[in-house]
Amino acid sequence: MRIAIIEDEMPAYRRLSKLVEETIAGANIVAHHDSVQAAKPWFEQNPEVDLVFLDIHLADGSAFDLLKMVKINAPIVFTTAYDQYALEAFKSSSVGYLLKPVKKEELKSALEKLDEFKKMFSKAEEKLLQTFSQAEYKKRFVIRFGEHIKTLNVEDIAYCYSENKATYARTFEGRTFPMDHNLDALEHMLDPQVFFRINRQYLINLKSIDEMKTYSKARVIVTLKPTVKEQPIVSSERAADFKQWLAGEL
């Protein structure tokens, strides 16, 4: 963890840096500055920092003066000998407010709060990513054949395949429909947790697999339902990914 300490009192800095190194596994104190003017250019040139300990009263101003001049994209733990600045401190990106002399237990408490925030935001980010990724995948296709138009639900597709430079979808009911998109495009449109491109000719639904057998050189021959004339073979370059997909690891 890359840590910056902004503190103008050397005894306070020595105490805090010692506590930080004792408390945070892998702590790396990458900067120590004692003034607003010294800290400002450093933060402008070094935005990649994980945690900042920021003394409110500095040699040439306050921590809030620094925050008005430069944006610190990291959690901040304020340190001070006074408690009247707590409200203003928590208006910024603060995860802690430690009174001097800093006590080890209070430092641990601030770090635990930071861990809780990280876990909370990580879960929220994961849910957002799942929501957006799910929204990207097709739920149905509009199929045109002759004068007829039909909607085809993705959940009804057993597999898609290419034949004579055309692309088709085969449903679990055994019906075949021409598709407007080739397999390369369909591979990006369909949920990769459900559909897998086993070779150049077939993009299959997990539920369409009836049986699998080892073929040669780690390749796999797949029996699909509905059945096809020639059982498709998972290409050698896709075999490892195919096994991971089957295990739900992709």
C-alpha positions in Angstrom: 0.0 0.0 0.0 1.4 3.4 -1.1 1.0 5.9 1.7 1.7 9.6 1.9 2.1 11.4 5.2 1.7 15.2 5.4 2.9 16.3 8.8 4.9 19.3 9.9 6.0 18.0 13.4 8.8 15.5 13.2 8.1 13.8 16.5 4.5 13.3 15.3 5.7 12.0 11.9 8.1 9.5 13.5 5.3 8.2 15.8 2.8 7.9 13.0 5.1 6.3 10.5 6.2 3.8 13.1 2.5 2.9 13.9 1.7 2.7 10.2 4.5 0.3 9.5 3.5 -1.8 12.5 -0.2 -1.8 11.7 -0.4 -2.1 7.9 1.1 -5.1 6.2 3.1 -4.1 3.1 3.0 -0.4 4.1 5.2 1.8 1.8 5.5 5.4 2.9 6.3 7.0 -0.5 6.2 10.7 0.6 6.5 12.9 3.7 5.8 16.7 3.4 5.5 19.3 6.0 3.7 22.1 4.1 0.9 22.9 1.7 3.4 24.2 -0.9 5.5 21.1 -0.7 2.6 18.7 -0.8 0.7 20.4 -3.7 3.2 19.7 -6.5 3.8 16.2 -5.2 0.1 15.2 -5.4 -0.1 16.8 -8.9 2.7 14.6 -10.1 1.9 11.4 -8.1 -1.8 10.7 -8.2 -1.3 7.0 -7.7 -1.4 6.7 -3.9 -3.6 4.4 -1.7 -3.9 6.3 1.5 -3.1 9.8 2.9 -2.5 10.8 6.5 -3.0 14.6 6.5 -2.3 16.9 9.4 -4.9 19.7 9.6 -2.4 22.4 10.8 0.6 22.6 8.5 3.6 25.0 8.5 2.1 27.3 5.9 -1.6 26.7 6.1 -4.2 24.1 6.6 -5.1 20.7 5.1 -8.3 22.3 3.7 -6.2 24.9 1.9 -4.3 22.0 0.2 -7.6 20.3 -0.7 -8.8 23.4 -2.4 -5.6 23.5 -4.6 -5.3 19.9 -5.6 -7.6 16.9 -5.8 -6.4 13.9 -3.8 -7.9 10.7 -5.3 -7.3 8.6 -2.2 -8.9 8.0 1.2 -7.7 10.6 3.8 -7.1 10.1 7.5 -6.9 13.5 9.2 -4.6 14.0 12.2 -4.8 16.9 14.5 -4.4 18.1 18.1 -7.9 19.6 18.0 -11.4 18.2 17.6 -13.3 21.2 16.3 -12.4 20.4 12.6 -14.1 17.0 12.6 -17.2 18.1 10.7 -15.3 19.9 8.0 -12.9 16.9 7.7 -15.8 14.5 7.0 -17.1 16.7 4.2 -14.0 15.6 2.3 -13.0 12.1 1.4 -12.1 11.3 5.0 -12.2 7.8 6.5 -10.7 8.8 9.8 -10.1 11.7 12.2 -7.3 10.9 14.7 -6.4 13.1 17.6 -2.7 13.5 18.5 -0.9 11.7 19.9 -2.2 9.0 17.6 -3.0 5.8 19.4 -2.5 2.4 17.8 -6.1 1.2 18.5 -7.6 4.3 17.0 -5.4 3.9 13.9 -6.6 0.3 13.6 -10.2 1.4 13.9 -9.7 3.9 11.0 -8.1 1.3 8.8 -10.9 -1.2 9.6 -13.4 1.5 8.4 -11.4 1.9 5.2 -11.5 -1.9 4.6 -15.3 -1.9 5.2 -15.7 0.9 2.6 -13.6 -1.0 0.1 -15.6 -4.1 0.5 -18.9 -2.2 0.2 -17.8 -0.4 -2.9 -16.3 -3.5 -4.4 -19.7 -5.3 -4.0 -21.6 -2.4 -5.4 -19.2 -2.2 -8.4 -19.6 -5.9 -9.0 -23.4 -5.6 -9.1 -23.2 -2.7 -11.5 -20.8 -4.6 -13.8 -23.2 -7.6 -13.7 -26.1 -5.3 -14.5 -24.4 -3.6 -17.4 -23.0 -6.8 -18.8 -26.3 -8.5 -18.7 -28.0 -5.6 -20.4 -25.5 -5.9 -23.3 -26.6 -9.4 -24.3 -29.5 -10.1 -26.7 -32.7 -11.5 -25.3 -34.4 -12.1 -28.7 -33.9 -11.8 -32.4 -36.2 -10.7 -35.2 -36.2 -13.4 -37.8 -37.3 -12.7 -41.4 -37.9 -15.6 -43.9 -39.8 -14.9 -47.0 -42.8 -12.7 -46.2 -42.8 -13.8 -42.6 -41.4 -12.1 -39.5 -40.9 -13.9 -36.2 -39.3 -13.2 -32.9 -36.9 -15.8 -31.6 -36.0 -15.9 -27.9 -32.4 -16.5 -27.1 -33.3 -19.1 -24.5 -34.9 -21.2 -27.2 -31.7 -21.4 -29.3 -29.8 -24.6 -28.9 -26.9 -23.6 -31.2 -26.0 -21.4 -34.1 -24.0 -22.7 -37.0 -22.7 -21.6 -40.4 -23.3 -23.4 -43.6 -22.6 -22.4 -47.2 -21.7 -18.9 -46.1 -25.0 -18.4 -44.3 -25.7 -18.5 -40.6 -28.6 -20.4 -38.9 -30.1 -20.8 -35.4 -31.5 -24.2 -34.4 -34.0 -24.3 -31.6 -34.4 -27.0 -29.0 -37.7 -27.8 -30.7 -35.7 -28.7 -33.9 -36.7 -25.7 -36.0 -34.1 -23.9 -38.1 -34.1 -20.1 -38.8 -31.8 -17.9 -40.9 -29.9 -15.3 -39.0 -28.9 -11.8 -40.1 -25.6 -11.9 -38.2 -22.6 -14.1 -38.7 -21.1 -16.2 -35.8 -18.5 -13.6 -35.0 -21.2 -11.1 -34.3 -23.4 -13.5 -32.5 -20.5 -14.5 -30.2 -20.5 -11.0 -28.8 -24.3 -10.7 -28.7 -25.0 -13.8 -26.6 -24.2 -14.3 -23.0 -20.8 -16.1 -22.8 -21.9 -17.9 -19.6 -24.5 -19.7 -21.7 -23.0 -19.8 -25.3 -19.6 -20.9 -26.4 -17.9 -20.9 -29.8 -16.4 -24.4 -30.0 -15.0 -23.9 -33.5 -15.5 -21.9 -36.7 -18.8 -23.5 -37.5 -20.7 -23.8 -34.2 -21.7 -21.5 -31.3 -23.5 -23.7 -28.8 -25.8 -23.4 -25.8 -24.6 -25.2 -22.7 -28.0 -27.0 -22.5 -27.6 -28.3 -26.0 -24.8 -30.7 -25.0 -26.0 -34.2 -24.8 -22.7 -36.1 -24.6 -18.9 -35.4 -24.9 -16.0 -37.7 -25.7 -12.2 -37.2 -25.9 -11.2 -37.1 -29.5 -7.4 -36.5 -29.9 -4.8 -34.1 -28.5 -7.1 -32.9 -25.8 -9.8 -32.2 -28.4 -13.4 -33.1 -27.6 -16.2 -34.4 -29.8 -19.6 -33.1 -28.8 -23.0 -34.7 -29.4 -25.7 -32.0 -29.6 -29.4 -32.0 -29.2 -31.1 -31.6 -31.6 -28.7 -33.8 -33.4 -26.6 -32.7 -36.4 -25.3 -34.7 -39.4 -21.7 -34.6 -38.2 -20.8 -34.3 -34.6 -18.8 -31.1 -34.1 -15.3 -31.2 -32.6 -14.0 -28.5 -30.2 -11.0 -27.0 -31.9 -7.6 -27.6 -30.3 -7.1 -23.9 -29.7 -10.4 -23.6 -27.9 -10.2 -26.9 -25.9 -8.7 -25.4 -22.7 -11.2 -22.5 -22.7 -14.0 -24.9 -23.4 -13.2 -26.9 -20.3 -13.1 -23.8 -18.2 -16.4 -22.7 -19.6 -18.0 -26.0 -18.7 -16.7 -25.5 -15.2 -18.1 -22.0 -15.0 -14.7 -20.4 -14.7 -14.9 -18.1 -17.7 
